[in-house]
Structure formats: C-alpha cells, structure tokens
C-alpha cells in the first residue's frame, strides 16, 4: 500500500512538471493578443464647465432711513414688486408729532415776521417825520431780518420732519423680487441695523459669476487679440442644479483685470436673460462653454499614457510591433476621449488595451474589438461546458 502511494505521488509531480514546462513554452512562443483600433476622422461636441453663482443684475439692499418699530409688512418673501410699491411701514407716531410741531413753529414764525413787518413800516413812517431816530428804525429792521431767518429755519425743520415721516413708509426703488425678510412686525430697526430690511432683485436679467484659470484664459486669447476676447467668446449656457440646461443662452460681459495670486484664476461675469424668472439670486449653477470640432480624430483616454506632461500612444507598425508615439491633445476632454491635434492621422492603428504592460518595440497579435468579443464569448461557452483547458487559452 505504501509503495502504491509513493508511485502515485511521483506520477503527480511528473505530470505537474510536464504541464508547467508546456505552459511556459507556449507563453514564450506566442505574442499577446491586443485589441487595436483604426483611426478615422469624426466630429465632436465637447464642453467646459465652470461653477458659478447667480446674482441679480440689480440687487438693492433696502435699509431704513429712520429708527422705529415695524408696524406693517406689505409684502412677503418672493413677492414681485414694482418701483414705488410700499414694502414696510415704520411706526409713524413720533414722526407725525414732529411734523405737527414743526408746522406750528412755522405758523408762529410767520406771525412773528408779520408783526415785525408792521413794526418796521410804522417806524419807517415815524422816521420820515423825524419822530424816531435812524438807530431805532435800523434795530426794528434787524429784528425783522431775524424773524425771517427764524421762519426759514422753522420751514427747514418742517421739511426735515416731513421727510422723516415719508421715510417711515419704505418703498421699492426698482421692479424686482423680494428676498429674505429678517425683521418682522414689532422689530426695532434703524439706519445702523446690521442687516437690511430685505433685498429687491431685478430678475429681468441675471449675472452668473465664475472663474477660470489663467492658462484657460490664455488659450482663449491666443487665437484672438486681447481686445477682441469678449467678442470671441461663444454663447454660453447654464446647467442647473438638477442637471438640466437653462433654455436661454448668455454671453460673457466682463473679465476681471486682476489674476488672483493665490489661486491663479481670473473672475468673469456672464449675462443671461430671465423672462420666466427661472433664475434666482444665490442659485448655484455651471456655466458651460461649447467646443465643436469637425474632421478630427478621437482616441480613448484609456489608450494613452502620460510621461512628464506629454501624452503617448502605442502605434501599430507593419511588422505587428508597437511604437511609442507622442500626440498633441486638446485640453478639453469629455472624460472618455481625447481630441487629437497632432501626431496621428486617419488610417493609423493604435493599441487600446494592455497599455501598462506594453513596451516600445513589443510584438503583438492585433485583433479587433469584435474579435476580442468573439473570443470572450467562446471562453464563456467553454467554461459552461466544462472545457476548462480551452477556456484558459
């Protein structure tokens, strides 16, 4: 029994050695099957996206001009208002009293002026008859001038009191939509309050504020003069928070004259019409720049590799060897393909798999993606049928 076990073990070792030797010989004798693709010209639509914040073309902070308690709220957050429409009423009691007091002071000053006017006229007649001296007449005329000055002062105080009373009725300076209202009925407000009463935003047109890198801006200015950069920008679109695109297109209006030394970016502003009031102040969106290409070559990003900021592919040669070939690609990509600007032409064949294992000058067995799929399906079939040796080939 013991001799039989020894004989069986020896046979297994011999069989494993034979299989290992045969597998090694087969691997060394056959080049790897690598999928290649034949390049052809096509068209492509790529986009650049930049995070942006929406603001109204005219955002007006509404602040009180006088102090007092809010006695009435005439609008609510999100209400659309017209220019001159009443938004808030501040307690008018003290300001109405000040107006009444100023009016009384004006009437008193008018009476004083009228009385002094009569006195001056009387002194003038007496002076003409040499009954009173010139000094006495001059004193009365000075008192009349003083009374008139007092009347002017009272009238100015009345105008100021009336203006303060008007300020208790807070109106909208423009058409727009009411923003957040931090103060409610009974709240004490004043010109020095930290927060405005609210903000009224003109939503007929909206600004999208975003930034791009200095390099991206330079790429856009290289083909056009710096003076024409705004005109050279294409129409831009907005991608909303739900991924959908805003139906109205916009255009870039301004570019900041300064580059942020910390981030190396420059700020831009695009204007979008907002006829349906879809865009709201404070919304977060993406500004999307289109990039349309015609008669260009696309290569899968997975078929490329990068060395020292340069991008390469493995170009198939006539003898089925691959050659490391540098290519120039457009900086904008869709996450799957690169737009090739130089280094390849239509009809070239490049390796699309095994990029990490290939080396310059390596020999391969080129197959198409259809042939690869056929081999894969055959392997699946062999596995199901139990042909493990065939499935592993």
C-alpha positions in Angstrom: 0.0 0.0 0.0 2.8 2.3 0.9 4.6 1.7 -2.4 1.4 2.5 -4.3 1.1 5.9 -2.6 4.7 6.7 -3.4 4.2 5.8 -7.0 1.1 7.9 -7.2 2.8 11.0 -5.8 5.7 10.6 -8.2 3.3 10.4 -11.1 1.5 13.7 -9.9 4.8 15.5 -9.6 5.9 14.4 -13.1 2.5 15.5 -14.5 2.7 19.0 -12.9 6.3 19.5 -14.1 5.2 18.5 -17.6 2.2 20.9 -17.5 4.4 23.8 -16.2 7.0 23.2 -18.8 4.5 23.1 -21.6 2.7 26.3 -20.4 5.9 28.2 -20.2 6.9 27.1 -23.7 3.6 28.1 -25.1 3.6 31.6 -23.3 7.1 32.3 -24.6 6.2 31.3 -28.1 3.1 33.4 -28.7 2.8 37.2 -28.8 -0.1 38.6 -26.7 -3.4 39.3 -28.4 -4.0 43.1 -28.1 -7.1 45.0 -29.3 -6.3 47.7 -31.8 -8.5 50.4 -33.4 -8.2 52.0 -36.8 -8.5 55.8 -36.5 -10.9 57.8 -38.7 -12.0 61.4 -38.7 -15.2 62.4 -37.0 -16.9 65.4 -35.3 -17.2 66.1 -31.6 -19.0 68.4 -29.2 -17.1 69.0 -26.0 -17.8 71.4 -23.2 -16.0 73.3 -20.4 -18.0 73.7 -17.2 -17.3 76.3 -14.5 -19.1 76.5 -11.2 -21.0 79.8 -10.9 -23.2 81.8 -8.6 -26.3 83.7 -9.8 -26.9 87.3 -8.8 -29.5 89.8 -10.0 -28.4 92.4 -12.4 -29.5 94.9 -9.9 -29.7 93.8 -6.2 -30.8 96.6 -4.0 -30.5 96.4 -0.2 -33.5 98.0 1.4 -32.4 99.8 4.6 -34.5 102.1 6.9 -33.7 105.8 6.9 -35.3 106.3 10.4 -35.5 104.4 13.6 -38.6 102.7 14.9 -40.8 99.6 15.2 -42.1 97.9 12.2 -45.9 98.3 12.3 -46.8 96.8 8.9 -45.4 94.3 6.4 -46.9 94.9 3.0 -45.1 92.1 1.1 -43.7 88.6 1.7 -40.5 86.9 0.7 -40.5 86.0 -3.0 -43.1 88.6 -3.9 -42.8 90.5 -7.2 -42.9 94.3 -6.6 -43.0 97.4 -8.7 -41.0 100.5 -8.3 -42.5 102.7 -5.7 -44.6 99.9 -4.1 -44.8 100.0 -0.3 -42.8 97.3 1.4 -42.7 98.3 5.1 -44.3 100.8 7.5 -42.4 102.0 10.5 -44.2 103.5 13.5 -45.2 107.0 12.5 -46.4 108.3 15.8 -43.4 110.3 16.8 -42.6 111.5 13.3 -46.2 112.7 12.8 -45.9 114.6 16.1 -42.7 116.1 14.9 -44.4 117.3 11.7 -47.3 118.8 13.6 -44.8 120.6 16.0 -42.8 121.9 13.0 -45.9 123.2 11.3 -46.9 125.1 14.5 -43.4 126.5 14.7 -43.7 127.7 11.1 -47.0 129.4 11.8 -45.6 131.1 14.9 -42.6 132.3 12.9 -44.9 133.6 10.1 -46.8 135.5 12.7 -43.6 137.0 14.2 -42.5 138.1 10.8 -45.9 139.7 10.0 -45.9 141.5 13.4 -42.3 142.7 12.9 -43.1 143.8 9.3 -45.9 146.1 10.7 -43.5 147.5 13.3 -40.8 148.3 10.7 -43.4 150.0 8.5 -44.6 152.1 11.4 -41.1 153.0 12.5 -40.3 154.0 8.9 -43.2 156.5 8.7 -42.2 158.0 12.1 -38.6 158.3 11.0 -39.7 160.1 7.9 -41.3 162.7 10.2 -38.2 162.8 12.4 -40.2 161.4 15.3 -37.9 158.4 15.7 -34.2 158.1 15.1 -32.4 156.2 12.4 -31.0 153.9 15.1 -34.4 152.8 16.2 -35.5 152.1 12.6 -32.4 150.1 12.0 -33.0 148.0 15.1 -36.5 147.2 14.0 -35.3 146.2 10.5 -32.7 143.9 12.1 -35.4 142.3 14.2 -37.5 141.7 11.0 -34.5 140.1 9.3 -34.0 137.9 12.4 -37.7 136.9 12.3 -37.5 136.0 8.6 -34.4 133.8 9.4 -36.4 132.2 12.2 -39.2 131.5 9.7 -36.8 129.9 7.2 -35.3 127.8 10.0 -38.8 126.6 11.0 -39.7 125.8 7.4 -36.5 123.7 7.1 -37.3 121.9 10.3 -40.8 121.2 8.9 -39.3 119.9 5.6 -37.0 117.6 7.6 -39.8 116.3 9.8 -42.0 115.7 6.7 -39.1 113.8 5.0 -38.6 111.6 8.1 -42.4 110.9 8.1 -42.1 109.8 4.5 -39.2 107.6 5.4 -41.5 105.6 7.7 -43.1 104.3 4.5 -40.4 102.1 2.9 -40.9 101.6 -0.8 -39.1 99.6 -3.5 -36.7 101.7 -5.6 -37.0 99.2 -8.6 -39.0 96.4 -10.1 -37.9 93.0 -8.7 -38.4 90.2 -6.4 -38.3 90.5 -2.6 -35.6 88.5 -0.9 -35.3 87.3 2.7 -37.0 89.4 5.3 -35.1 89.1 8.7 -37.3 91.6 10.5 -41.0 91.1 11.3 -43.8 93.0 12.9 -42.7 94.7 16.1 -39.0 94.6 15.3 -36.9 97.6 16.1 -34.9 98.8 13.1 -32.6 101.7 12.5 -30.2 103.0 9.8 -27.4 101.4 11.7 -29.0 97.9 11.7 -26.6 95.2 10.7 -28.9 93.6 8.2 -31.1 95.3 5.5 -34.8 95.1 5.8 -34.7 93.0 2.6 -33.2 92.9 -0.8 -35.1 93.6 -4.0 -33.5 91.9 -7.0 -34.2 92.8 -10.6 -34.7 89.4 -12.2 -35.2 90.5 -15.8 -31.6 89.8 -16.4 -29.2 87.8 -14.2 -25.5 87.7 -13.8 -23.5 84.4 -13.4 -20.2 85.0 -11.7 -17.5 82.3 -12.2 -13.7 82.0 -12.6 -11.3 80.1 -14.9 -7.5 79.6 -14.7 -5.0 81.9 -16.2 -4.0 79.1 -18.6 -7.5 78.6 -19.9 -8.0 82.3 -20.4 -4.7 82.5 -22.3 -5.7 79.6 -24.6 -8.8 81.6 -25.5 -6.8 84.8 -26.2 -4.1 83.2 -28.3 -6.3 82.9 -31.4 -7.8 86.3 -30.9 -6.4 89.7 -29.8 -6.9 90.6 -26.2 -9.1 93.5 -27.2 -11.5 91.1 -29.0 -11.6 88.4 -26.3 -15.1 89.2 -25.2 -16.4 89.1 -28.8 -14.5 85.9 -29.4 -16.2 84.1 -26.6 -19.0 81.8 -27.8 -22.5 81.9 -26.4 -22.6 80.1 -23.1 -25.3 78.1 -21.4 -26.2 77.3 -17.8 -26.5 73.9 -16.3 -29.0 74.0 -13.4 -28.7 72.1 -10.1 -30.8 69.2 -11.4 -28.5 68.7 -14.4 -30.9 70.2 -16.9 -29.9 73.1 -19.2 -31.4 76.6 -18.9 -33.2 77.4 -22.2 -31.8 80.9 -22.6 -28.2 81.4 -23.8 -26.0 84.1 -22.4 -22.7 85.9 -23.2 -19.7 86.9 -21.2 -19.7 90.6 -20.4 -16.7 91.3 -18.3 -13.3 89.8 -17.3 -11.5 90.9 -14.2 -8.4 92.9 -14.8 -6.6 91.1 -12.0 -5.5 87.5 -11.5 -5.8 86.0 -8.1 -2.2 85.4 -6.9 -3.4 82.6 -4.5 -5.5 80.5 -7.0 -4.1 81.7 -10.3 -7.7 82.3 -11.5 -9.5 85.2 -13.1 -13.1 86.2 -12.4 -15.7 86.5 -15.2 -19.3 87.6 -15.4 -21.9 86.4 -17.9 -25.3 87.9 -18.5 -28.5 85.8 -19.1 -32.0 86.9 -19.9 -34.6 85.7 -17.4 -38.0 86.3 -18.9 -39.7 83.5 -17.0 -38.0 84.3 -13.7 -36.5 80.8 -13.5 -33.1 82.0 -12.3 -33.0 83.2 -8.7 -30.4 85.2 -6.7 -27.9 82.9 -4.9 -28.5 79.8 -7.2 -25.6 77.5 -7.8 -25.1 76.6 -11.5 -22.5 75.7 -14.0 -21.5 78.0 -16.9 -20.9 75.8 -19.9 -18.7 76.7 -22.9 -19.3 74.7 -26.1 -16.3 73.4 -28.1 -17.4 72.0 -31.5 -14.8 70.1 -33.7 -15.1 68.9 -37.3 -12.9 66.4 -39.1 -10.9 65.5 -36.0 -9.5 62.2 -34.6 -10.7 60.9 -31.3 -8.7 58.4 -29.2 -9.9 56.7 -26.0 -8.2 58.2 -22.9 -7.6 54.7 -21.7 -5.4 54.1 -24.8 -3.0 56.9 -23.8 -0.4 57.3 -21.1 1.5 60.3 -19.8 5.2 60.8 -19.2 6.5 64.2 -18.0 3.4 66.2 -19.0 3.5 64.6 -22.5 0.9 62.1 -23.8 1.7 59.0 -25.8 0.0 56.1 -27.6 1.3 52.7 -28.9 1.1 53.0 -32.7 1.0 49.6 -34.6 3.7 49.1 -37.2 3.5 47.0 -40.3 5.5 44.1 -38.6 3.0 44.0 -35.8 5.3 45.8 -33.4 4.2 48.8 -31.4 5.9 52.2 -31.4 5.7 54.8 -28.6 4.2 57.9 -30.4 3.7 61.3 -28.8 0.4 63.0 -29.6 -0.9 66.5 -29.0 -4.4 66.6 -27.5 -6.9 69.4 -26.9 -7.1 70.4 -23.2 -10.8 70.0 -23.1 -12.0 66.4 -22.8 -15.3 64.6 -22.2 -13.8 62.1 -19.7 -13.7 59.3 -22.2 -11.9 60.5 -25.3 -9.2 63.0 -26.3 -9.3 65.2 -29.4 -6.0 64.7 -31.2 -4.5 67.8 -32.6 -1.3 66.2 -33.9 0.8 63.1 -34.0 -1.8 60.8 -35.6 -3.7 60.6 -38.9 -6.7 58.7 -40.3 -5.9 55.1 -41.0 -3.3 54.7 -38.2 -3.9 51.8 -35.8 -3.2 52.1 -32.0 -3.4 49.7 -29.2 -6.4 50.2 -26.9 -5.6 47.7 -24.1 -2.7 46.4 -22.2 -1.1 49.9 -22.1 0.5 49.3 -18.8 2.3 46.1 -19.9 3.3 47.0 -23.4 6.8 48.4 -24.2 8.2 50.2 -27.2 9.0 47.7 -29.9 7.0 44.9 -28.4 5.4 42.4 -30.8 1.6 41.8 -30.5 -1.1 39.9 -32.2 -3.5 42.7 -33.2 -7.2 41.9 -33.0 -10.3 44.0 -33.4 -12.8 44.7 -30.7 -15.2 42.4 -32.5 -12.7 39.5 -32.5 -12.0 40.2 -28.8 -15.7 39.9 -28.0 -15.9 36.7 -30.0 -13.0 35.2 -28.0 -14.6 36.3 -24.8 -17.9 34.7 -25.7 -16.2 31.4 -26.7 -14.4 31.4 -23.3 -17.7 31.8 -21.5 -19.2 28.9 -23.6 -16.2 26.7 -22.8 -16.5 27.4 -19.1 -20.2 26.5 -19.1 -19.4 23.3 -21.0 -16.6 22.4 -18.6 -13.8 22.8 -21.2 -11.5 24.5 -18.7 -8.3 24.0 -20.7 -9.8 25.7 -23.7 -11.4 28.4 -21.6 -8.0 29.4 -20.1 -6.3 29.8 -23.5 
